[in-house]
């Protein structure tokens, strides 16, 4: 895994500076604004906003249907039309409690290293001022996602996916899909 300082240098080299345009919060192509969230992130947003779980999150939209089993993995921030429900104009209403994906966009870290997604804030005329913070958050996000994936793998190995009703499998277990 790449070190935070090495990542920071790579991020600086992109010339990224968030323009707070809100483009990443709007769907520009199918699924482009899906923000995967874990239970801890949803709970943090619930505490900050007073909203219910169902008002914040919806099941990941890609479903797997195997015979009479219907399931998906995880949750995404709820969307209204083509935008995140927390986008007001170009302002994030939950900026201080935004999920990992939002904190680190347009960057992603995986076993192959750093990926950079298209963004209006790339290739600005200066080096990224928050590169160290973004790199640190990317490393924490990567560890969090790995932990969540491992928990889901263990659940799938130890539990039977119920038949006859749609469910969501997340790091806490198998939950009914509330539609």
WOFENUR-V418371 format. One record per backbone hydrogen bond with DSSP energy under -0.5 kcal/mol. NH is the residue of the N-H (numbers start at 1). CO is the residue of the C=O. If there is no record, write none. Layout:
nh=(NH;NH)
co=(CO;CO)
This chain:
nh=(7;8;9;10;11;12;13;14;15;16;17;25;26;27;28;32;34;35;36;37;42;43;44;45;46;47;48;49;50;56;56;57;58;60;63;64;65;66;66;69;70;71;72;74;74;75;76;77;78;80;81;83;84;85;87;88;88;89;90;91;93;93;95;97;98;103;104;105;107;108;110;113;115;117;122;123;124;124;128;131;134;135;136;137;138;139;140;141;142;143;144;145;146;147;148;149;150;151;152;153;154;155;156;157;158;159;164;167;168;169;170;170;173;175;175;177;178)
co=(3;4;5;6;7;8;9;11;12;11;121;22;23;82;26;29;31;33;34;75;38;39;40;41;42;43;44;45;46;52;53;53;76;74;61;71;63;64;69;66;165;64;167;72;169;37;58;35;56;83;79;80;25;78;84;86;91;87;88;88;86;91;92;94;95;99;100;101;104;115;113;110;108;106;119;14;15;121;12;128;130;131;132;133;134;135;136;137;138;139;140;141;142;143;144;145;146;147;148;149;150;151;152;153;154;155;68;70;175;72;168;173;170;168;173;166;176)
